[in-house]
Amino acid sequence: MESRSIRSITSLKSYEILNVNPQSQINEVPNPKFNRAVEICKPFWPTTEQCEAIMHKMNIEMTKGLNTPEDPTNDLKMLNTYVTNLPMGNETGRYLALDLGGTNYRLLLVTFHAPKTPPLIEADVYTISNELQTGKGDELFKFIAGTVKTFLQTRNLLDVPLDLGFTFSFPVNQEALNKGTLIRWTKGFDVPDVVGKDIVEILNEAMTSLGLKVTCRALVNDTVGALASCAFLDPETAIGLIVGTGTNAAYVEQLSAAKKITDLPKNTQSVVINIEWGAFGEHGCLDEFTTEFDSLVDIESLNPGKQTFEKMISGMYLGEIVRYILKKLASEHVIFEGVIPERLDAKDGFPAYFLSEVDRDPTHLFYSTEYILREAFRMTKFTTEDLKIVRYVCSSAANRAASFAASGLACLLNRIDRPRTTIAVDGSLFKFHPTFARTMVEVITKLIPPRCTFRLKLSEDGSGKGAGALVAAVKRAIVEE
């Protein structure tokens, strides 16, 4: 596989990649209005050299995070996940998984029954009331333990000892695979007496108080879960990526390259690192790539000055970037005859899923774009040129997001330097945007040497299946010892 054109393979579900290249419109008959849109959107079409610069900057920050954790100027936390045994595909047994990341959470029974065969999964969804989200910790975790009991009762498993993997999507200071203290609550939760305490211990105590024979063995985040879920069927998996509402990546690092990690067994060769790459650029290393629209999004966000990289990539912010660009174009009378629709003037008025719908339109047809302007923005007056510009703006924002995410992945591929690597990917942008995956492949291919091959593989339900697979891997490793 020496040819760069065939060095990458994407495994995708849920959508098709369309052969639409918005840049091709630039070479059509010159149009002053469209050319103005192209001028404004130029920073959203980074060159290979700019992507290389981002890749190198990230590598520098990663090395700092792994070797000088006390440096206050570090962007990347490079967190030790304590995951030293990834699934190998030969795991067996039944395991529970608890996926808690918001108002609704899931309980799953994951059964591994045959080598290299997808596990059987049974799942139930539960809702946490507003009172519990802002109440006391013992009440919250006793409620969760109670639903575990109900889940097991309905399956006649109350008397069966089971190990559990806990996907907890809140900031945690992890101190072992099965130990992590809560740093703070997010997403509307406010249970003060849990902050600073070991959430695994609290969960285990709550389950024990109800007489359950369930023990939490692993605490993971969704990125590590995606990696583990894919590794069960593909042993070449070494990177996990989430690119949806937020973005983050995790990867397998050699312990010799991580001087700050000193609390793993002596014979450990590698460990999964949670990069927390959304914070990349917080100390200014990406300033040359930020635009006036990024600054507007940052100022209006809940965390100004934070999560710089995430604000350029993730679905939570892409719609806002597009909204600000369209507002500017309308204010300059480039589109909509200078009229700014009421919804376009409102925060979050252009949700990220609009980008996927707009970019799915064929080159010279505007079915979805026109529908959105008519139905969502209540517009009756717009031209074909307006439609073309709206689509170009959406394509531009998505292109930069995919290019920057790809630059980060290329950094990881160059670091681990394997001949073949599978990248497990989850998240709505990857799954549903029609060109996101293709752009990532094209950019990565330009940034890594020919000796390295890679594959992007959709890793669905990493927070459930992946957590169960990690617990199974821990059990397998104990047996092998």
C-alpha positions in Angstrom: 0.0 0.0 0.0 2.6 2.6 -1.1 0.3 4.9 -3.0 -1.0 7.7 -0.8 -4.4 7.5 -2.5 -5.1 4.1 -1.1 -3.4 4.4 2.3 -6.6 5.1 4.2 -9.9 3.3 4.5 -13.0 4.6 6.2 -15.6 2.3 7.7 -18.8 4.3 8.0 -22.5 3.8 8.6 -25.6 6.0 8.8 -24.8 8.2 5.8 -23.1 8.4 2.5 -20.2 10.7 1.4 -21.3 12.9 -1.4 -19.0 14.1 -4.2 -19.6 17.8 -3.7 -16.7 20.2 -3.6 -17.8 23.8 -2.7 -14.4 25.1 -3.7 -15.2 24.2 -7.3 -17.8 27.0 -7.3 -15.0 29.6 -6.9 -13.9 29.0 -10.5 -17.3 29.6 -12.0 -18.3 33.0 -13.5 -17.0 35.7 -11.2 -19.6 37.2 -8.9 -18.8 40.0 -6.5 -21.1 38.8 -3.7 -19.9 35.2 -3.8 -16.3 36.3 -4.0 -16.9 38.3 -0.8 -18.1 35.2 0.9 -15.1 33.3 -0.3 -12.8 36.1 1.0 -14.5 36.0 4.5 -14.3 32.2 4.6 -10.7 31.9 3.4 -9.4 31.0 6.9 -11.8 28.0 7.0 -9.9 26.3 4.2 -6.5 25.8 5.8 -3.5 24.9 3.6 -1.5 21.7 4.1 1.3 23.9 5.6 -1.2 25.3 8.2 -2.4 21.9 9.1 1.2 20.8 9.5 1.8 23.7 11.8 -1.1 22.7 14.0 0.1 19.1 14.1 3.6 20.2 15.2 2.2 22.6 17.8 0.0 19.8 19.3 3.0 17.5 19.4 4.9 20.1 21.4 2.0 20.5 23.9 1.5 16.8 24.2 5.2 16.3 25.1 5.0 19.1 27.7 1.9 17.6 29.2 3.5 14.1 29.5 6.8 15.3 30.9 6.3 18.6 32.8 2.8 18.4 34.3 3.6 21.2 36.8 4.0 23.7 34.0 1.1 26.2 34.3 1.3 27.0 30.6 0.4 23.5 29.5 -2.7 23.3 27.3 -3.1 19.5 27.4 -3.7 17.6 30.6 -2.6 14.2 29.1 -4.4 12.3 31.7 -3.4 8.8 32.8 -6.5 6.6 32.4 -4.9 3.6 34.1 -6.1 1.5 31.1 -3.1 -0.8 30.4 -5.1 -3.7 29.1 -7.3 -3.1 26.1 -9.8 -5.8 24.9 -8.3 -8.4 22.6 -11.5 -10.0 21.4 -11.2 -13.2 23.4 -13.0 -11.9 26.4 -16.0 -13.8 27.7 -18.7 -13.4 30.4 -21.4 -11.0 31.4 -20.8 -7.4 32.6 -22.8 -4.4 33.6 -22.2 -0.9 32.2 -23.5 2.4 33.6 -23.4 5.3 31.3 -24.1 8.6 33.2 -23.6 11.8 31.4 -26.8 13.9 31.8 -30.4 13.8 32.8 -30.9 10.4 31.1 -28.6 7.5 31.8 -28.3 3.9 30.6 -27.8 0.6 32.3 -26.5 -2.2 30.0 -25.9 -5.9 30.3 -23.0 -6.7 27.9 -22.5 -10.4 27.2 -19.3 -11.6 25.4 -20.0 -15.0 24.2 -17.6 -15.9 21.4 -14.1 -14.6 20.2 -14.2 -11.6 17.8 -18.0 -11.6 17.8 -20.0 -8.5 18.7 -21.4 -8.8 22.3 -25.1 -9.1 23.0 -26.4 -6.0 24.7 -29.5 -5.4 26.7 -30.2 -1.8 27.8 -32.6 0.3 29.8 -32.8 4.1 30.0 -33.6 6.0 33.3 -34.3 9.6 34.0 -32.8 11.6 36.9 -35.3 14.2 38.3 -34.4 17.8 38.7 -34.6 17.4 42.5 -32.0 14.6 42.5 -29.8 16.6 40.1 -29.5 19.4 42.7 -30.0 17.5 45.9 -27.8 15.3 48.1 -25.2 12.8 46.9 -26.5 9.8 48.9 -30.0 10.3 47.5 -28.7 10.5 43.9 -26.6 7.4 44.1 -29.1 5.4 46.0 -31.6 6.2 43.2 -29.0 5.0 40.7 -28.4 1.8 42.8 -32.1 1.3 43.0 -32.4 1.3 39.2 -29.5 -1.2 39.0 -31.5 -3.5 41.3 -34.6 -3.1 39.1 -32.5 -3.8 36.0 -31.2 -7.0 37.5 -34.5 -8.1 39.0 -36.2 -8.0 35.6 -33.5 -10.3 34.3 -33.4 -12.7 37.3 -29.7 -11.7 38.0 -30.0 -10.4 41.6 -28.0 -13.3 43.0 -25.3 -13.3 40.3 -22.0 -11.4 41.1 -21.3 -8.9 38.4 -18.6 -6.4 37.6 -19.5 -3.0 36.3 -17.9 -0.4 34.0 -18.8 3.2 34.8 -18.8 5.8 32.1 -19.0 9.1 34.0 -19.0 12.1 31.7 -18.1 14.8 34.3 -14.7 16.2 35.2 -12.8 13.7 37.4 -9.3 13.4 38.8 -8.7 9.8 38.2 -6.3 8.1 40.6 -6.7 4.4 39.6 -8.8 2.5 37.1 -11.5 2.2 39.7 -11.0 5.4 41.6 -11.7 9.0 40.7 -12.7 12.2 42.6 -15.2 14.5 41.2 -13.8 17.9 40.3 -17.0 19.7 39.5 -20.5 19.1 38.1 -21.6 20.3 34.7 -24.7 19.9 32.5 -27.2 21.3 35.1 -26.1 19.0 38.0 -25.3 20.6 41.3 -24.7 18.0 44.1 -22.1 19.8 46.3 -21.5 17.0 48.8 -20.1 14.7 46.1 -17.4 17.1 44.8 -14.0 16.1 45.9 -15.1 12.5 46.7 -14.5 9.2 45.0 -17.5 8.5 42.9 -16.7 4.9 42.4 -16.6 4.4 46.2 -19.9 6.2 46.6 -21.6 4.1 43.8 -20.2 0.8 45.3 -21.4 1.8 48.8 -24.9 2.6 47.5 -25.2 -0.7 45.6 -23.9 -2.6 48.7 -26.5 -0.9 50.9 -29.2 -2.5 48.7 -27.6 -5.9 48.9 -26.4 -6.0 45.3 -23.6 -8.2 44.3 -22.2 -5.7 41.9 -18.8 -4.0 42.0 -17.6 -1.1 39.9 -14.2 -2.2 38.4 -13.5 0.6 35.9 -14.2 4.3 35.5 -13.9 5.6 31.9 -14.8 8.5 29.7 -16.5 8.3 26.4 -13.3 8.6 24.3 -11.6 5.7 26.0 -14.8 3.8 25.7 -14.9 4.3 22.0 -11.3 3.1 21.7 -12.0 0.0 23.8 -15.2 -0.9 22.0 -13.4 -0.9 18.7 -10.4 -2.7 20.0 -12.5 -5.7 20.9 -13.0 -6.5 17.2 -9.9 -4.8 15.8 -6.5 -5.3 17.6 -4.9 -2.5 15.5 -7.1 0.1 17.3 -4.8 2.6 19.1 -6.7 5.9 18.9 -10.2 7.0 20.0 -11.9 10.2 18.8 -15.1 11.9 19.7 -16.3 14.6 17.4 -19.9 15.5 18.1 -21.3 18.1 20.5 -17.7 18.2 22.0 -14.4 16.7 20.9 -11.6 14.8 22.5 -9.1 12.1 21.7 -7.3 9.3 23.6 -4.5 7.1 22.4 -2.1 4.3 23.4 1.2 5.8 24.5 4.5 4.1 25.4 5.2 4.6 29.1 8.8 5.5 28.3 7.4 8.7 26.7 5.4 9.7 29.7 7.8 10.7 32.5 5.1 12.0 34.8 3.4 8.6 35.1 5.1 6.7 37.8 2.3 4.8 39.6 1.8 1.8 37.2 3.2 -1.7 37.6 6.9 -2.1 36.7 6.2 -4.4 33.7 3.7 -2.0 32.1 4.8 -1.0 28.5 1.9 1.3 27.5 -1.1 3.1 28.8 -4.1 4.9 27.3 -3.8 8.6 27.6 -6.8 10.9 27.7 -5.5 14.0 25.9 -8.4 16.4 26.7 -7.5 18.1 23.4 -10.4 20.5 23.5 -8.2 22.8 25.6 -5.5 22.9 22.9 -4.7 26.6 22.2 -5.8 28.1 25.5 -2.4 29.7 26.0 -2.3 31.3 22.6 -0.6 28.8 20.3 -3.6 28.8 17.9 -4.1 32.6 17.9 -2.9 32.8 14.3 -5.7 30.5 13.2 -8.6 32.2 15.0 -11.0 34.5 13.3 -13.3 37.3 14.4 -16.1 34.8 14.4 -14.2 32.5 16.8 -13.8 35.5 19.1 -17.5 36.2 19.0 -18.3 32.6 19.8 -15.8 32.5 22.6 -17.1 35.7 24.2 -20.7 34.5 24.2 -19.7 31.0 25.5 -20.1 29.8 29.1 -16.3 29.4 29.4 -14.5 32.3 27.6 -10.8 31.7 26.9 -11.2 28.0 27.4 -11.6 25.0 25.1 -10.1 26.9 22.1 -9.6 23.8 19.9 -13.1 22.4 20.7 -14.7 25.7 19.8 -13.2 25.4 16.3 -14.3 21.8 15.8 -17.3 20.6 17.8 -21.0 20.7 17.0 -21.8 22.8 20.0 -20.1 25.8 18.3 -20.1 25.2 14.5 -23.6 26.5 14.1 -22.7 29.7 16.0 -19.7 30.2 13.7 -21.9 29.9 10.7 -24.5 32.2 12.2 -22.0 35.0 12.8 -20.6 34.7 9.3 -24.1 34.9 7.7 -24.9 37.9 9.9 -21.8 39.7 8.7 -22.6 38.9 5.1 -26.2 40.1 5.5 -25.1 43.3 7.2 -22.9 43.9 4.2 -25.8 43.4 1.9 -24.1 40.3 0.4 -27.1 38.1 1.1 -30.8 38.4 1.9 -30.8 42.0 0.5 -29.3 43.1 3.8 -32.1 41.7 5.9 -31.0 39.7 9.0 -33.8 37.2 9.9 -34.9 37.3 13.5 -33.7 33.7 14.2 -30.2 34.5 12.7 -29.9 37.3 15.2 -30.6 34.9 18.1 -28.0 32.8 20.0 -27.9 29.2 18.8 -30.3 30.2 16.0 -28.4 28.0 13.5 -27.9 24.6 15.1 -25.1 22.3 13.9 -27.3 19.8 12.3 -28.3 22.4 9.7 -24.7 22.2 8.4 -25.2 18.5 7.6 -28.5 19.1 5.9 -27.2 22.0 3.8 -24.0 20.1 2.8 -26.1 17.1 1.7 -27.6 19.1 -1.2 -26.3 18.2 -4.7 -24.0 20.8 -6.3 -26.5 22.9 -8.2 -29.6 22.0 -6.2 -30.7 23.5 -2.9 -33.5 21.3 -1.5 -32.5 21.4 2.2 -30.9 24.9 2.1 -34.1 26.4 0.7 -36.3 24.4 3.1 -34.3 25.6 6.1 -34.5 29.3 5.0 -38.3 29.0 4.4 -39.3 26.9 7.4 -36.7 27.7 10.1 -36.0 31.3 9.3 -39.4 32.2 7.9 -37.8 33.8 4.8 -39.7 34.3 1.5 -37.3 36.4 -0.4 -33.9 35.0 -1.3 -32.0 34.3 -4.5 -30.1 31.3 -5.9 -26.9 33.3 -5.1 -28.1 33.5 -1.4 -28.5 29.7 -1.4 -25.1 29.2 -2.9 -23.4 31.4 -0.4 -25.2 29.8 2.6 -24.1 26.4 1.5 -20.5 27.7 1.0 -20.4 29.1 4.5 -21.6 25.9 6.0 -19.1 23.8 4.0 -16.3 26.2 5.0 -17.0 25.8 8.8 -17.3 22.0 8.5 -14.1 21.9 6.4 -12.0 23.7 9.0 -13.4 21.5 11.7 -12.6 18.3 9.9 -9.1 19.6 8.8 -8.2 20.6 12.4 -9.4 17.3 13.8 -7.4 15.5 11.1 -4.3 17.5 12.0 -4.6 16.3 15.6 -5.1 12.7 14.5 -2.1 13.0 12.2 -0.1 14.2 15.2 -1.1 11.0 17.1 -0.4 8.7 14.1 3.1 10.2 13.7 3.7 9.8 17.5 2.8 6.2 17.7 4.4 5.5 14.2 2.7 2.1 13.6 2.5 0.6 10.1 -1.3 0.1 10.5 -3.6 1.9 12.9 -7.3 1.8 13.4 -8.9 5.0 14.7 -12.2 4.5 16.5 -14.5 7.5 16.0 -17.8 8.4 17.4 -20.0 11.5 17.4 -22.7 13.1 15.4 -20.4 15.1 13.1 -18.5 12.1 12.0 -21.7 10.0 11.6 -24.0 12.4 9.9 -22.1 15.1 8.1 -21.7 14.1 4.5 -18.2 15.2 3.9 -16.6 15.3 7.3 -15.0 11.9 7.2 -13.7 12.3 3.7 -12.1 15.6 4.5 -10.4 14.0 7.5 -9.0 11.2 5.4 -7.7 13.6 2.7 -5.9 15.8 5.3 -4.4 13.0 7.3 -3.1 11.4 4.2 -1.1 14.5 3.4 0.4 14.7 6.9 1.7 11.2 7.6 4.5 9.2 5.9 3.7 6.6 3.3 4.8 3.8 5.6 1.8 4.5 7.9 -1.6 3.3 7.0 -4.8 4.1 8.9 -8.5 3.4 9.0 -11.3 5.5 10.5 -13.9 3.1 12.0 -17.2 4.1 13.4 -17.3 3.0 17.1 -20.9 3.1 18.2 -21.9 3.0 21.8 -18.4 3.1 23.2 -19.8 4.5 26.5 -21.8 1.3 26.9 -20.2 -1.5 25.1 -16.7 0.0 25.5 -17.1 0.2 29.3 -18.2 -3.4 29.5 -15.3 -4.5 27.2 -12.8 -2.7 29.5 -14.0 -4.5 32.5 -13.8 -7.8 30.6 -10.3 -7.0 29.6 -9.3 -6.3 33.2 -10.8 -9.7 34.2 -9.0 -11.4 31.4 -5.6 -9.9 32.4 -6.1 -11.0 36.1 -6.8 -14.6 34.9 -3.7 -14.6 32.7 -1.5 -13.5 35.6 
